[in-house]
Amino acid sequence: MIQQMIPIARPMIGAEEQEAVMKVLTTGQLAQGEQTAAFETAFAEICQVKEAIAVSSGTAALHLALLAHGIGAGDEVITTPFSFAATANTIKLVGATPVFVDIEPDTCNIDPAAVEAAITPRTKAIMPVHLYGNPADLGHLVPLCQKHGLILIEDACQAHAAAVDGKPVGGFGTGCFSFYPTKNVTTGEGGVVTTNDPAVADQVRLWRSHGQRERYQHVALGYNYRMTDIQAAIGVVQLKKLERFTKQRIANAAILTERLAGHVRTPVVRPGHRHVYHQYTIQVDGDRDGFIQALRERGVGSAVHYPIPIHKQPYYQEQGFDMALPVSEAAARRVISLPVHPALSDDDLATVAREVIALCR
Ligand SMILES: *Cc1c(COP(=O)(O)O)cnc(C)c1O
């Protein structure tokens, strides 16, 4: 009998999302409209921020956050090399320079001490990633930004409803979220910028839509980075389910950690941090490719986030980023993400834990 592979990710789309989309299709208002406004209001509430601006992707959110803060040529932005390439790419897109610093070996989040050591007179912003849904060390990064007059742009693309001491991420600085299908909630493609600063929100809205406050009055340059009401309608329903999905992910992670502790390096969460387990990522010694292959043969899907640190990517090598960041480079050889999503059954979780333990012997 061929067993079905337990997938690493699965979008949770149900009848309510289908109905919501059909409703939009029958109204004829397909582009940004009431559904997008409702989605923004709901997400601002979840993040406990004044403003949430919906855009076409997480990458667009990062790009617009940088533009809204006036970051460009001659500016340095300190960030992590251990992320999806979009984080650093958007810094390059606005003409600024990404300054990569190393990560903490346990959380794989940016190391605040390394950040502080990299601050120069050209530093304009710090862009941490809440990697895998685990908040970066905001307890140190926020005071660092205050002390040096720096902008904080949170790449929260994996961290919907993650929090530090009960305060949601995305509200500590300017927050950037993604609603890609593998994220904890989805709109198909989509993104949101969150902020408590009305001036930043205004700039994001201008850049989102051709520099217009009113139709055909262009007070600035801009892009078309709008979300459609079709996407937003899915998002409105998904946001109602976010807390339930998140609790399920946290519960699934707790089961995995309880079983895997002592066999592999399980995720590390700092006190007061709410990790929302976009990914449940372990670290293994030795032959990682063999480990992944064996897991696949045993019916367990997995993934590597990320196999190549950004500064080692061909484009960045061409651009002369030839520094050594040993903690990131070691993590890139060791990490494996296991299924943790809310669609897993108790049997699935038992299988994942059992097969990982078997391979650790
Ligand atoms: C998904 C992701 C992005 C990009 O989001 P898109 O919606 O795919 O453009 C950026 N940063 C991180 C850390 C991500 O996980």
The ligand as an SDF file (V2000), in Angstrom:
LIG
                    3D

 15 15  0  0  0  0  0  0  0  0999 V2000
    7.1250   34.8590    2.5940 C   0  0  0  0  0  0  0  0  0  0  0  0
    8.1930   35.7860    3.0380 C   0  0  0  0  0  0  0  0  0  0  0  0
    8.4420   37.0020    2.3870 C   0  0  0  0  0  0  0  0  0  0  0  0
    7.7860   37.3890    1.0930 C   0  0  0  0  0  0  0  0  0  0  0  0
    6.4140   37.3390    1.0750 O   0  0  0  0  0  0  0  0  0  0  0  0
    5.6400   37.1780   -0.3290 P   0  0  0  0  0  0  0  0  0  0  0  0
    4.2120   37.3670    0.0470 O   0  0  0  0  0  0  0  0  0  0  0  0
    5.9390   35.7900   -0.8240 O   0  0  0  0  0  0  0  0  0  0  0  0
    6.1420   38.2180   -1.2520 O   0  0  0  0  0  0  0  0  0  0  0  0
    9.3990   37.8560    2.9330 C   0  0  0  0  0  0  0  0  0  0  0  0
   10.0780   37.5320    4.0420 N   0  0  0  0  0  0  0  0  0  0  0  0
    9.8860   36.3540    4.6660 C   0  0  0  0  0  0  0  0  0  0  0  0
   10.6850   36.0620    5.8990 C   0  0  0  0  0  0  0  0  0  0  0  0
    8.9560   35.4440    4.1840 C   0  0  0  0  0  0  0  0  0  0  0  0
    8.7900   34.2640    4.8080 O   0  0  0  0  0  0  0  0  0  0  0  0
  1  2  1  0
  2  3  1  0
  2 14  2  0
  3  4  1  0
  3 10  2  0
  4  5  1  0
  5  6  1  0
  6  7  2  0
  6  8  1  0
  6  9  1  0
 10 11  1  0
 11 12  2  0
 12 13  1  0
 12 14  1  0
 14 15  1  0
M  END
$$$$
